[in-house]
Amino acid sequence: MRIGITYSVLRREEIMIKERAKEFGEVVMLHEDELIFPGEYDVDVVIIRNLSHFKSLYIAKLFENHGIPTINPFNVILEAGDKVFATLKLAKKVPVPRWGVALSENSASKLAKDMEFPVVSKPVFGSWGRLLAKINDEDALEAVLEHRKWMKNPLYNIHYMQEYIEKPGRDIRSYVIGGEFVTAIYRYSDHWVTNTARGGRAEPCFDERVIDVSIKAWEAFGEGALAIDIFETKNELLVNEVNPNMEFKNAARVTGVDIARKLVEYAVEVAKR
């Protein structure tokens, strides 16, 4: 078995994946500087770990065109990595926060007012809580929409908004790989954005309800390895979004679960199909 791992920089996660992959065969590290298509790549499966959502998307498609399976596959990166596409799929399987999409500055202004402040404005792609904005009033809304209007990437003018969920000082991140619930953590923070990449504190989560909602969220996509972000409310759990390029070093550290091994085992299973 030859296992390819694409990457931009070697984070702790990529190092853990590399070490686990050695137990299953030969590891081929593929830095994005070295990838040129069409090309000959003697690998049985590729685990995609590039930082850029769009590079990951194209790399998956290019390898799949060569007949080489990827983790995650193109369609999962495409739909799980786009907040609008992901919400459309998730909403058929699990409760999600109230949301809306607008395609112009004027319609975005109307959407936010109809949803009632505060609302959260999100870019349709991206991670680590980048470019999230909690909009508390019309002045803040005007500023956010004005900034978005002049950003060069046209995707920033697709306005995705969610109701603001008052969290109990934390949210939940769970991990589902190949349909199997792996583990979950609480992410604590005094800030309304709880990402551990922005200083959130991780602790193990043993809420049994998380297992069921996480697996159902994964079933909305039906394959791959996903990190799932969940909000707690008084009455239910809401799936906020999913991430097809999971970071897991903090979850592995506090739970003791070998997430890298689970990911590699799944990749090997896919390669053998």
N, C-alpha and C positions, 0 to 999 in steps of 0.2 A: 504494500500500500504506500503510495506517494501522496502526501498531504501538502498542498500548497497553502500558504498564509500570505495574503497581501496586506500591506501596511504602509502608513505614512511615516509614523515614528514608532519606536518600540516603547509602548507604555507597559505598565506592570501587567495588564491583561494579555498583551501579545506575548510577553515572556512566559507567562503561565501556560498559555495555549501551546506555545512551541514546546515547552518541557513535557506537557502531557501527550502531545502528538508523537513525540519520539518513542513512546511506549507502543505505538500502533504501526509504526513504519518509518519511512524516510520523510524528513521534513524539508520542504523547499520554500525558503523565505523569498517573497517577491515584493521588493520595494517598488512603489509606484514609478520611480525614476527608471526602472528596468523593464517596465511593461510596454510592449509595442505590439499592436495588432494590425493585420493578421500575423500570427507567430506560432511557433511550435512550443507547446508546454506539456511536458511529460509528467502529468499529475492526474490522480484519480478523482480528486475533489479539491475545491478551493474554499477556504474559510476567509471571508472578506472582512478586513479590519481597518479599512482606510477611514481617515477622519472625515473627509468630505462626503456628504450624502450623495452628491451628483457623481463624483468619481466612483463611489461604490456601485451606484446604479449602472453606470456604463460598463464598469469592469465585469459585473455579474452578467450583463447581456452578452458581452464579447466572449467570455469564457463559455457560457451556455451555447453560443453559436458554434463553438468548437466541440460541442458534445460533452463538456465537462460540467458536472453539477457544482453549484455554489451554495454556500451557507453564509448569508441568506440568499435565496434565489431572487432574480430580478423583480418578479411580481410582488414579493413580500417587501423588498426594499422600497419599491415604488409606492405601494399602498399604505404600508405601515409608517413609512418615512414622511408622508405628506399628511398634515393634520386634518385636512378636509376629507381626503380619501379615506383615511383611517376612521374618522368619525362616522362616515357613511356606513362602513362595514360594522364597526363596533355597535352602533345604535340598533342593529338588527339582532344583537345577541345579549347585550348587557346594558344596564342603566348608564347613561352618560350625562354630564352637566348640560343644561340648556345652552344651545349654541346657535350661531347664525353666520352666514357668509354674505358679503357684499362686494360688488365689483367696481365700485367707483367711490370717490370721496363723498359725494352727496348721499349715495345709498348707505354708505358706512355710517355716516352721521345719523341718518334716520334709524338704522338698525340699532345702534348703541342706545339711542333715546327710547326706542320701543322696548328694548330689553331692560331698561332702567339701570341707573348707576348704583354701585360700581360694576363695571364690566372689565374683562381681561381681553386685551388685544394680543394676538399671537401671530408671528409669521407662519406661513403654511409649512415651512421646513426649518430645521435647526434644532439644536439641543443645548444643554447646560443653562437653560433659562434665558438665552440671549434674545434680546429685543422683545421680551415680554413687557407689557405695560398695563398696570392697573389704572383704569380710567375712572376717576371719582366724580367728575363733573364736566360740563360743556367746555370749559376753558382747557382742561386737560385733553379732552377729545379733539378739539381744534388743533392743539399742538401736535398730537400724535399723527393725525391725518395729514397735517402740513409736512411733517418730516417724511412720512411715508411717500408722499407725492413726489418728492425730489430724490428719492433713493433710486439708484440706477437699475437694480434688478426688478423687472416687471412683476415678479412674483410677490414683491412687497406691496403691490397694489391690489392683491387679492386679500380682502379684509376678513379674517376669521376671528370671531369673538365668542367668548363664553361668559356665562354668568359667573360672578365672583363667588367662590365657595369659602365660607368662613371655616377654616380648619382648626382642629384642636392643637395647634402648635406642631403639627406633623402631617405627613402623608405616608403612603405605603408604596414601596416598589417591590414587585414580585417578578419572578423569572420562570418562564415556561419554555421548555426545549422539546421539540418533537411531540408536543401534546402532554408532556409530563411536567407537573408542577415540581420545581426544584427547590426554591426557598423564597423567603420574603423578608424585607426589613422595613422598619419605621425610619423615616428621615425627619429628624427634629430640627427646627430652626425658629428663631425669633422673627425672622423675615417671612413674608408671605410666599417667597420662592424658596423651596426647601431642598433643592438639588445639593447632593454632597459635593459636587464639583464647585459649588459656591459656598461651601462651609457648613452645609447641613451635617448633623451628627447621626450616625447610623446605629441602630440597635435591632436585634432580632425581632421578628413579628411572628406570633404563633396563633393569630386569629384564624379559626377554621373557615370562616366565611370567605377569606381571601383565596383559599384554594379553589373553591367553586367558581368565583367570579373571574379568577385569572385564567382558568382552563376554558371557560366560555369565551373570554376575550380572545384567547389564542385560536379558538375554533372559528372565529370570524375570518381568520386568514387561512387556517387549515394546514399550515406547514411552517417550518422554520424555527428560529430561536428568538424569543421576544422578551424584552423587559417591559413591564406593564406598570403604569403609574395610576394609583388609586386614591380617591378622596373618601374620607369618612364623613358621613352626615349623621344626624340624629336617627334617621330611619333606615338608611341603606348605604351601601358602598357604590360609589360612582367611578367608572373607569375614565380617567382624564385623557390619557393618550398612551401610545405604545412606541417602543424604540427598537428598530431592527438591528442596531449596532450597539449592543449592550455593553455598558461598562459595569464591572462587577467586583473590582478589587476590594472595595469597602464591604460589600455584602459577603464576600468570601471570608474576609477577615473576622467579621463579627458573628457570623453564623457557623463558621467552620465547614461549610459545604463546598466541595470541590467543583465549582461551576465550570471551570475550564475543562475538566475531565468530561463532564456531561456534554459540553459543546463538542468536544472532539469525538466522543462516542457517537453522538448523533451524526456528525459529518461522515464518519466511517460507515455507519448504517446506511446513509443516503448513497454513498459511493458504491455499496454492494447491491443496491436494488437493480 
